């Protein structure tokens, strides 16, 4: 057997959903028993008895509909077609669900996160190891919006603005390439059953590679690369951080039933390749963003061009909005850093005083840090909410799209792209310009 055949067989085994289900069982997650529907009265009584425990979680049957050609978003919105000749069912559909759910054990867990755009919710499951459950909940949140909107501003406002900006550059590049690669390869998520889908927020996206794994690999490695030598700390701290952070995020995606082992490995290796190729240019990119006269125009034009290219690759899924959000955030942060630099609001320390020493921790230092986070995040969230309320109705009016159901309206490309790009562009611009200006004005910069 040739090496290529062996690698193909190994890849096939690593993609098997049975291995994901086996890992879930090993960690104490088991699917509730699937039984054929019993008498209607008995089934109704069981459902009433279990309603408080289920916390309102509803089951959605697969809706197999055509996805070719332009159509209003609706019933078939989670049905991205699988790649011709590929494995599995259409993406976003729980493969192999052949029977109704019968009465279930009360020892179970509800959906981790509900997809507000599709109404899809995670499966109820029997969980016997709660510490692992909460640990992997934390791991999967390290790749979600809530983490990013806290993590990057914290670096820029409180730790090191230069490191924060360059982390954003790496994150945008890695996530953009990961999302585009998903839409090119078009492999579906692991089949359920046997896999238990504890989270379905990204279930309408394709699976290969795992962008959570890519982010969970890129961020800790980039943190160490950007800070070691710039700050004084033992390298062993970074060497401990990288495998712990990366393993937690990667294993959490298998635990949640969202990725196969092959998706995770591919995401990890793909990120290493991206960092090897592009990391040497990060300093150049950041310096260009700050100092070049026409940097804002070039940044906005480049990010828009990248977005237009990626948005034509597939039918609707959360991937399109996430990609616009990533590009908009990156463009906003880069443009804000350009304005901030030219106004002298945030000046990076001189190279002559490197490496930087950790300042002594005092009540004043902690108080200012907490105050910056509270004021900054309130302002950022207000900007995001205002921009959302402005851009969605405006886009609907311009493109003559009904706006009575905002959730459906957001699934039209003409609404979703400007809404995500402009809203998160303003969020990024606020993080690197408006908020630092407020800090400077009130004396806590």
C-alpha positions as CSV (number, residue, x, y, z in Angstrom):
1,X,0.0,0.0,0.0
2,X,1.4,3.4,-1.0
3,X,1.9,6.3,1.4
4,X,-0.8,8.2,-0.2
5,X,-3.3,5.4,0.3
6,X,-2.3,5.0,3.9
7,X,-2.8,8.8,4.5
8,X,-6.2,8.6,2.8
9,X,-7.2,5.7,5.1
10,X,-5.9,7.6,8.1
11,X,-7.8,10.7,7.2
12,X,-11.0,8.7,6.7
13,X,-10.7,7.1,10.1
14,X,-10.0,10.5,11.8
15,X,-13.2,11.9,10.1
16,X,-15.5,9.2,11.4
17,X,-18.3,10.5,13.6
18,X,-18.1,7.3,15.7
19,X,-14.8,8.6,17.1
20,X,-16.3,11.9,18.1
21,X,-19.2,10.0,19.8
22,X,-16.7,7.7,21.6
23,X,-14.8,10.8,22.9
24,X,-18.1,12.3,24.2
25,X,-19.0,9.0,26.0
26,X,-15.5,8.9,27.5
27,X,-16.1,12.4,28.8
28,X,-19.5,11.5,30.3
29,X,-21.9,12.7,27.5
30,X,-24.5,10.3,26.2
31,X,-27.4,10.8,23.9
32,X,-30.9,10.3,25.4
33,X,-32.5,7.1,24.3
34,X,-34.3,7.3,20.9
35,X,-37.5,5.3,20.8
36,X,-40.4,5.1,18.4
37,X,-43.4,7.3,19.3
38,X,-45.7,5.7,21.9
39,X,-49.3,6.5,22.7
40,X,-50.1,10.1,22.2
41,X,-51.5,10.6,25.6
42,X,-48.6,9.0,27.4
43,X,-46.1,11.0,25.4
44,X,-48.0,14.2,26.1
45,X,-47.9,13.5,29.9
46,X,-44.2,12.8,29.8
47,X,-43.5,16.0,27.9
48,X,-45.5,18.0,30.4
49,X,-43.6,16.4,33.3
50,X,-40.3,17.1,31.7
51,X,-41.0,20.7,30.5
52,X,-39.3,22.5,33.4
53,X,-36.2,20.3,33.1
54,X,-35.9,20.8,29.3
55,X,-35.8,24.6,29.8
56,X,-38.0,25.1,26.7
57,X,-35.7,23.3,24.3
58,X,-37.5,22.3,21.1
59,X,-36.6,19.6,18.6
60,X,-36.4,20.5,15.0
61,X,-36.9,17.8,12.4
62,X,-34.6,18.0,9.3
63,X,-36.1,20.1,6.5
64,X,-34.8,18.8,3.3
65,X,-35.3,21.3,0.6
66,X,-33.6,22.5,-2.5
67,X,-30.9,25.1,-1.9
68,X,-30.0,25.9,-5.5
69,X,-30.7,29.3,-6.9
70,X,-31.7,32.5,-5.1
71,X,-34.5,32.1,-2.6
72,X,-35.7,34.0,0.4
73,X,-34.2,32.8,3.6
74,X,-36.5,30.6,5.6
75,X,-37.2,26.9,5.9
76,X,-34.1,25.7,4.1
77,X,-31.7,28.2,5.6
78,X,-29.6,25.6,7.3
79,X,-29.2,23.4,4.3
80,X,-25.9,24.2,2.7
81,X,-25.3,21.4,0.2
82,X,-22.5,18.9,0.9
83,X,-19.6,18.9,-1.5
84,X,-20.4,16.6,-4.5
85,X,-18.9,13.2,-3.8
86,X,-18.3,14.1,-0.2
87,X,-19.3,12.3,2.9
88,X,-22.4,13.0,5.0
89,X,-25.7,14.8,4.5
90,X,-26.3,18.5,3.7
91,X,-24.5,20.7,6.2
92,X,-26.6,21.9,9.1
93,X,-28.9,18.9,9.1
94,X,-28.6,16.2,11.8
95,X,-27.7,13.2,9.7
96,X,-29.5,9.9,10.4
97,X,-32.3,11.1,12.7
98,X,-34.7,8.4,11.9
99,X,-37.0,8.1,14.9
100,X,-38.9,10.4,17.3
101,X,-37.7,11.1,20.7
102,X,-39.4,9.2,23.5
103,X,-39.4,10.0,27.2
104,X,-36.0,10.9,28.6
105,X,-34.1,10.7,31.8
106,X,-34.3,13.9,33.9
107,X,-30.5,13.9,34.4
108,X,-29.7,15.9,31.3
109,X,-28.5,19.2,30.0
110,X,-30.1,21.7,27.6
111,X,-28.6,23.6,24.7
112,X,-25.4,25.4,25.3
113,X,-26.2,28.1,22.9
114,X,-29.2,28.8,20.7
115,X,-28.8,30.0,17.1
116,X,-30.8,33.2,17.1
117,X,-30.9,33.2,13.2
118,X,-32.1,29.7,12.7
119,X,-34.0,28.8,16.0
120,X,-31.9,25.6,16.1
121,X,-30.9,24.5,19.6
122,X,-28.6,21.9,21.0
123,X,-29.6,18.4,21.8
124,X,-30.6,17.2,25.3
125,X,-28.1,14.8,26.6
126,X,-27.2,12.8,29.7
127,X,-24.1,14.4,31.3
128,X,-22.4,12.5,34.1
129,X,-19.1,14.6,34.4
130,X,-20.1,18.2,35.1
131,X,-16.6,19.6,35.8
132,X,-15.6,18.5,32.2
133,X,-18.8,19.9,30.8
134,X,-18.1,23.4,32.3
135,X,-14.4,23.2,31.4
136,X,-15.2,22.5,27.8
137,X,-18.0,25.2,27.8
138,X,-15.2,27.6,28.8
139,X,-13.0,26.2,26.0
140,X,-15.6,26.7,23.3
141,X,-16.3,30.3,24.5
142,X,-12.6,31.1,23.9
143,X,-13.5,31.1,20.2
144,X,-16.8,33.0,20.3
145,X,-17.7,36.7,20.0
146,X,-18.1,37.4,23.7
147,X,-14.5,36.4,24.3
148,X,-13.1,38.4,21.4
149,X,-15.0,41.6,22.4
150,X,-13.4,41.4,25.9
151,X,-10.0,40.0,25.1
152,X,-8.7,42.4,22.4
153,X,-9.9,45.6,24.1
154,X,-8.4,44.5,27.4
155,X,-5.0,44.1,25.6
156,X,-5.3,47.5,23.8
157,X,-6.6,49.5,26.8
158,X,-4.7,47.9,29.8
159,X,-1.7,45.8,28.7
160,X,0.0,46.7,25.5
161,X,-1.7,48.4,22.6
162,X,1.0,47.3,20.1
163,X,0.6,43.7,21.0
164,X,-3.2,44.0,21.0
165,X,-3.2,45.5,17.5
166,X,-0.9,42.9,16.1
167,X,-2.9,40.1,17.7
168,X,-5.9,41.4,15.8
169,X,-4.0,41.4,12.5
170,X,-3.1,37.7,13.0
171,X,-6.6,36.8,14.2
172,X,-8.3,38.5,11.1
173,X,-5.9,36.7,8.7
174,X,-6.2,33.3,10.3
175,X,-10.0,33.5,10.7
176,X,-10.6,34.8,7.2
177,X,-8.5,32.1,5.5
178,X,-10.2,29.5,7.7
179,X,-13.7,30.6,6.8
180,X,-12.9,30.8,3.1
181,X,-11.4,27.3,3.2
182,X,-14.5,25.9,4.8
183,X,-16.6,27.2,1.9
184,X,-14.2,25.8,-0.7
185,X,-13.9,22.3,0.8
186,X,-17.6,22.0,1.9
187,X,-17.4,19.1,4.3
188,X,-20.4,18.7,6.6
189,X,-20.4,18.5,10.3
190,X,-20.2,15.1,12.1
191,X,-23.3,13.1,11.7
192,X,-25.9,13.1,14.5
193,X,-26.5,10.4,15.5
194,X,-24.1,9.0,16.7
195,X,-22.7,12.4,17.7
196,X,-24.5,14.5,20.3
197,X,-24.8,18.1,19.2
198,X,-24.5,20.1,22.5
199,X,-24.0,23.3,20.6
200,X,-25.4,24.3,17.2
201,X,-24.7,28.0,16.9
202,X,-22.3,27.3,14.0
203,X,-24.1,24.2,12.7
204,X,-25.0,25.8,9.4
205,X,-21.4,26.3,8.6
206,X,-19.1,23.7,7.0
207,X,-16.7,21.8,9.1
208,X,-13.2,21.6,7.6
209,X,-11.1,23.1,9.0
210,X,-12.1,24.1,12.6
211,X,-11.8,27.8,12.9
212,X,-12.1,27.5,16.7
213,X,-9.0,25.3,16.5
214,X,-7.3,27.8,14.3
215,X,-8.1,30.7,16.7
216,X,-7.2,28.6,19.7
217,X,-3.8,27.9,18.1
218,X,-3.0,31.3,16.7
219,X,-3.8,33.5,19.7
220,X,-1.6,31.8,22.4
221,X,1.3,31.3,19.9
222,X,1.0,34.9,18.7
223,X,0.8,36.2,22.3
224,X,4.1,34.5,23.2
225,X,5.8,35.5,19.9
226,X,4.8,39.1,20.3
227,X,5.5,39.5,24.1
228,X,8.7,37.4,24.7
229,X,11.6,39.8,24.5
230,X,9.3,42.8,24.6
231,X,8.3,42.0,28.2
232,X,10.3,40.4,31.0
233,X,8.9,37.0,31.9
234,X,10.2,33.4,32.0
235,X,9.7,31.7,28.6
236,X,8.3,28.6,30.5
237,X,5.1,30.5,31.2
238,X,4.5,30.8,27.4
239,X,5.4,27.2,26.8
240,X,2.8,26.1,29.3
241,X,0.2,28.6,28.1
242,X,0.3,27.4,24.4
243,X,-0.5,23.7,24.8
244,X,-3.1,24.3,27.6
245,X,-5.0,27.0,25.7
246,X,-4.8,25.1,22.4
247,X,-5.8,21.7,23.8
248,X,-8.7,23.2,25.7
249,X,-10.2,24.9,22.7
250,X,-9.6,22.0,20.3
251,X,-10.9,19.3,22.6
252,X,-14.0,21.4,23.4
253,X,-15.1,21.3,19.8
254,X,-15.0,17.5,19.7
255,X,-16.8,17.4,23.0
256,X,-19.6,19.7,21.7
257,X,-20.0,17.4,18.7
258,X,-19.2,20.2,16.2
259,X,-16.0,18.8,14.6
260,X,-14.3,15.6,13.8
261,X,-10.7,14.8,14.9
262,X,-9.5,15.5,11.3
263,X,-11.1,19.0,11.4
264,X,-9.2,19.8,14.5
265,X,-5.8,18.5,13.3
266,X,-6.3,20.3,10.0
267,X,-7.1,23.6,11.7
268,X,-4.0,23.3,14.0
269,X,-1.6,22.5,11.1
270,X,-3.2,25.1,8.8
271,X,-2.7,27.8,11.5
272,X,1.0,26.8,11.9
273,X,1.5,27.1,8.2
274,X,-0.2,30.6,8.1
275,X,1.9,31.8,11.0
276,X,5.1,30.6,9.4
277,X,4.3,32.4,6.1
278,X,2.7,35.6,7.4
279,X,4.1,36.3,10.9
280,X,7.3,38.0,9.6
281,X,5.0,40.6,7.9
282,X,2.9,41.5,11.0
283,X,5.2,44.3,12.1
284,X,5.2,45.8,8.6
285,X,1.4,45.6,8.4
286,X,0.9,47.3,11.7
287,X,3.4,50.1,10.9
288,X,1.7,50.6,7.6
289,X,-1.7,50.9,9.2
290,X,-0.5,53.6,11.6
291,X,1.9,55.7,9.5
292,X,0.9,55.5,5.8
293,X,-1.0,58.6,4.6
294,X,-3.6,56.6,2.6
295,X,-3.8,53.6,5.0
296,X,-7.5,54.0,5.9
297,X,-8.6,54.0,2.3
298,X,-6.4,51.0,1.4
299,X,-7.5,49.1,4.6
300,X,-11.2,49.6,3.9
301,X,-10.9,48.8,0.2
302,X,-8.8,45.7,0.8
303,X,-11.2,44.3,3.5
304,X,-14.2,45.0,1.3
305,X,-12.6,43.2,-1.7
306,X,-11.7,40.2,0.5
307,X,-15.3,40.1,1.8
308,X,-16.9,40.3,-1.7
309,X,-14.7,37.5,-2.9
310,X,-15.6,35.2,0.1
311,X,-19.3,36.0,0.1
312,X,-19.8,34.5,-3.4
313,X,-18.5,31.1,-2.4
314,X,-21.6,29.6,-0.8
315,X,-25.3,29.9,0.0
316,X,-26.4,31.4,3.3
317,X,-24.9,30.3,6.5
318,X,-23.6,32.0,9.6
319,X,-20.1,31.9,8.0
320,X,-21.0,34.8,5.7
321,X,-21.9,37.1,8.6
322,X,-19.0,36.0,10.7
323,X,-16.6,36.7,7.9
324,X,-18.0,40.2,7.5
325,X,-17.8,40.7,11.2
326,X,-14.2,39.7,11.3
327,X,-13.2,41.9,8.4
328,X,-15.2,44.8,9.7
329,X,-13.6,44.6,13.1
330,X,-10.1,44.3,11.6
331,X,-10.7,47.3,9.4
332,X,-12.1,49.4,12.2
333,X,-9.3,48.6,14.6
334,X,-6.7,49.4,11.9
335,X,-8.3,52.7,10.9
336,X,-8.7,53.7,14.6
337,X,-5.1,53.0,15.3
338,X,-4.1,55.2,12.4
339,X,-6.1,58.2,13.7
340,X,-4.9,57.5,17.3
341,X,-1.3,57.4,16.2
342,X,-1.6,60.7,14.2
343,X,-3.3,62.4,17.2
344,X,-0.7,61.1,19.6
345,X,-3.3,59.5,22.0
346,X,-1.4,56.2,22.3
347,X,2.3,56.2,21.8
348,X,4.2,52.9,21.9
349,X,7.2,52.8,24.2
350,X,10.6,53.5,22.7
351,X,12.7,50.5,21.5
352,X,15.5,51.8,23.7
353,X,13.7,50.8,27.0
354,X,12.8,47.2,25.9
355,X,12.3,44.7,27.4
356,X,9.5,46.2,29.5
357,X,9.2,45.4,33.2
358,X,5.9,44.6,34.8
359,X,4.7,47.7,36.8
360,X,4.1,47.2,40.5
361,X,0.5,46.2,41.2
362,X,-1.2,49.0,43.2
363,X,-4.7,49.9,44.1
364,X,-4.5,52.9,41.7
365,X,-3.4,50.7,38.8
366,X,-6.1,48.1,39.4
367,X,-8.7,50.8,39.8
368,X,-7.8,52.5,36.6
369,X,-7.8,49.2,34.7
370,X,-11.3,48.3,36.0
371,X,-12.6,51.7,35.2
372,X,-11.2,51.6,31.7
373,X,-12.9,48.2,31.1
374,X,-16.2,49.3,32.5
375,X,-16.4,52.6,30.7
376,X,-14.9,51.2,27.5
377,X,-17.2,48.2,27.2
378,X,-20.3,50.2,28.0
379,X,-19.4,52.6,25.2
380,X,-18.6,49.8,22.7
381,X,-21.8,48.0,23.4
382,X,-23.8,51.2,23.0
383,X,-22.1,51.8,19.7
384,X,-22.8,48.3,18.5
385,X,-26.5,48.5,19.5
386,X,-27.0,51.9,17.9
387,X,-25.3,50.8,14.6
388,X,-27.3,47.7,14.5
389,X,-30.6,49.6,14.9
390,X,-29.5,52.0,12.1
391,X,-27.9,49.7,9.5
392,X,-30.5,46.9,9.4
393,X,-33.6,49.1,8.7
394,X,-31.5,51.3,6.3
395,X,-30.3,48.4,4.3
396,X,-33.8,46.9,4.2
397,X,-35.1,50.3,2.9
398,X,-32.4,50.7,0.3
399,X,-32.7,47.1,-1.1
400,X,-36.5,47.0,-0.7
401,X,-36.4,44.0,1.7
402,X,-39.2,43.4,4.3
403,X,-38.0,44.5,7.7
404,X,-41.0,43.2,9.9
405,X,-38.9,40.1,10.8
406,X,-35.4,41.3,11.6
407,X,-34.1,37.7,11.9
408,X,-35.1,36.8,8.4
409,X,-34.0,40.2,7.0
410,X,-30.5,39.7,8.3
411,X,-30.2,36.5,6.2
412,X,-30.3,38.5,3.0
413,X,-26.8,39.3,1.7
414,X,-27.8,42.9,0.9
415,X,-28.7,43.4,4.6
416,X,-26.3,41.1,6.4
417,X,-23.1,42.3,4.8
418,X,-23.5,46.1,5.4
419,X,-25.0,45.5,8.8
420,X,-22.1,43.3,10.0
421,X,-19.3,45.2,8.2
422,X,-20.4,48.7,9.2
423,X,-21.5,47.8,12.7
424,X,-18.3,46.0,13.7
425,X,-16.2,48.4,11.8
426,X,-17.5,51.1,14.1
427,X,-16.9,48.8,17.1
428,X,-13.3,48.3,16.1
429,X,-12.9,52.0,15.4
430,X,-14.3,52.8,18.9
431,X,-11.9,50.4,20.5
432,X,-8.8,52.0,19.1
433,X,-9.9,55.7,18.8
434,X,-13.1,56.8,20.6
435,X,-12.6,54.9,23.8
436,X,-8.8,55.9,24.2
437,X,-9.9,59.5,23.5
438,X,-12.4,59.3,26.3
439,X,-9.7,57.9,28.6
440,X,-7.4,60.8,27.7
441,X,-10.2,63.3,28.2
442,X,-11.1,62.1,31.7
443,X,-7.5,61.4,32.7
444,X,-7.3,57.6,33.0
445,X,-5.3,56.8,29.9
